[in-house]
């Protein structure tokens, strides 16, 4: 039975640092399955984090995940009601790696890492073999501007 653990993702570039190693281990099957959760901050409320945590973890932690193939449980945003935990396998997450990672692919982490868009940047970057570039506004650490993104 593969355990599930949360990875707290602080705002800013530190969030990317906190996520990459546990994600890499989960995708390789040598670590526990993970669920990335944002840290409470000036832009992320305790209530929101609690809703994502509740969606990601089963009510009874002694119950196994549906499959040992599950590498990640990613909570939906809950924009259409309560968030739901989506079970993702390493094979499913990495299926497009060879297609989307061209020669010298470089990924920029600008979207929240606990959402599918931002999380996929981390997955693709690991497959490319190059660390992604984290914008300073990542995870609401500071306001996003096009000038910061361009830099």
N, C-alpha and C positions, 0 to 999 in steps of 0.2 A: 504494500500500500504506500503510495507516494504522498508524503506530507505536503501541506500547503502553508506557506508563510507569507506574511505581508512584507513589502518593501516600502518603507516610508520615503517619499520623494520630496525633499525640500525645494523651495522655489530657487530659481537661478541655476547656474551651471552646476552647482553642487548636487542638484537633483539627478542630473545625467550621470555624474560620478557614482552616486548611490545606487543607481539602477543597473548599470552596465555589467558588473561582475555577477550579481545574482541572476540576471537575465541570461547571460552567456552560459552559466552552469545549468540553468533550467532547460535551455534549448538543447544542450548536449546530453541531458538526462543524468547528470552527475550531482545535481543539487535538488532541493525541493521545488515543487511547483511554486510559482510566485503570484501574488496579486499586488500590483503597484497602487499605492494610496498616497494622495497628496498630504502634505503636512498642513496643519492648521496655520493660517497666516493672515495677513491683513486683507487678502483677497479670497481666501478659502475658509469657510465657516466650519465650526465643529460639527454642526448638524449635517452639512454636506458630506464631510468625511465619514461620519457615522452611518449615513445612508449608503455610501459606497462600500464601507466595511461590511454592513449587514447583507448587501447584495452579493459580496464576494465570498463570504465564508458560510458554510452550511450551519444550520442551527446547532447541530451536534458535531463538534469537531472530531469526535471519535469515528464518525462516518467517513469512509474513504471517498475520494473523488470518483467520478463515474468511471474513469480509466486511468491507468498508470501512464498513458500517453499524454495526458493533459500536462502542459508545461506552464500555462498561464491562465489565471482567471481574471478577466478584465471586466470591470463594472461598466455598464452603459451609463450615460449621463442622467437618465431618469427624466428626460425632457417630455416624455409621454406618460409620465406616472412615476412609479417607483423604479429605481435602477435595478437592473438584473445582471447577475454574474454570467459572463459568456466564457465557456470552456474552450480553450484554444490549444491545439497540439503544436509541437515543434514543427512537425511536417507541414501543417497548414500555414504556420507563420512564415516558414522559410521557402515555401514552394516557388515563389517568384524571384528569389534572390538572384539567380543567374540572368534573369530577364531584365531586372531593373538596375542591376549594378554593372554599368559599362566600365570601360577602361578609366581608371582613376576617378571613380565615383566618389563624390564628397557630399555628405549629408549634413543638413543644418537643422538643429533641434530648435524649433520656434514655437511649436504647439505643446500643450500640456502633456507630459509623459504618461499620465494616468488615463489619457484618452487614446482611442485607436489611432488617430492620425499621428500624434506625437510618439506613441509607443512604436508604431511601425518604422519611424525614423531610426529609433534605437536598434530595432531588429535588422534593418537593412544596413546600417552602419557596421554592425558586428560582422555581417556577411561580407562586406566590402573589405574588411581588414583595416579600415581607417577610422579613427575616432571621429565622431560627429562634432561639429562646431556648435556650441550652445550659445544662443543669443542671451544677452544679459536680462531680457525680460521674461525668460523661460519660467513658466509656472506662476506668472504674476509678480515676479521679483521687483519689477519696475514697469512703468508703462511701455507698451510696444510702440516703436516708431519705425517708419520705413528706413530712416537714416541708420539706425542701429542695425537693422537687418542687413542693409547693404554693406556695412562695415564688416 
